[in-house]
């Protein structure tokens, strides 16, 4: 745990530009209690019916979330939930649950949780960011299905009413989609990459974010003062007066530069002798296209 008064810095990857300052709110993963009990062979059909009903309910919830995101920040970001719909319809996963129901005679919550967790664990161990992200999709859907089987409402993040910097081990797409951009000043996570759902949606929500901070959730507590640099991926806990002064100057300069560039953005890139120069931009991800267009670039490359 960090000293309550000393400035402490955590280095990660900046994935959504901007600087945020405010109190830190740490969201730690809470394990869901899964009931586990034996069922009689005659109860298998009823468990299958419960499972199928929960899958339908989960699909409806995902579609509603997708529509909400499409209306709030665009269809591109809502497309993140297409992967969740594929999980709900995955015949390999579903058939394995049905097979184990017939063989193991356990309640469907326990069986589905075990099967989905095993799939997620396998994908999470693969050295490929895209496949590791699919593991998070499975975990997100798993929690939804289990809660529906338990008759519980979808779980919402217990966040305070005041504005804060959110610090978490990781955020599922559902977590990120439910964020209130007016209360969440910045996001910092132990895990994640520039291609993660958290990074993509943070950029769309224009929330400064840093990921890949490794063990920040184990070393900070809620209520500490924080300063997040989404450009460099730096989270500073208990920033010193000198650090605050430095970043104050950075913010002023960035504001001045933004105003200067806004004026230049609409001007044609033409030389004094009349030659037009096409200004293009480099991008790392498809979702960078919107920013490129908004800033006046005429192409990619």
QUINOR-V416951 format. One record per helix or strand of 3 or more residues. SS is the DSSP state (hx for helix, st for strand). FROM is the first residue (numbers start at 1). TO is the last residue. Records with the same first field share a line. If there is no record, write none. Layout:
SS = FROM-TO / FROM-TO
This chain:
st = 8-11 / 13-16 / 19-27 / 164-168 / 184-189 / 208-211 / 225-229 / 234-237
hx = 41-73 / 75-88 / 91-104 / 108-124 / 129-149 / 173-177 / 197-204 / 216-218 / 241-265 / 286-294
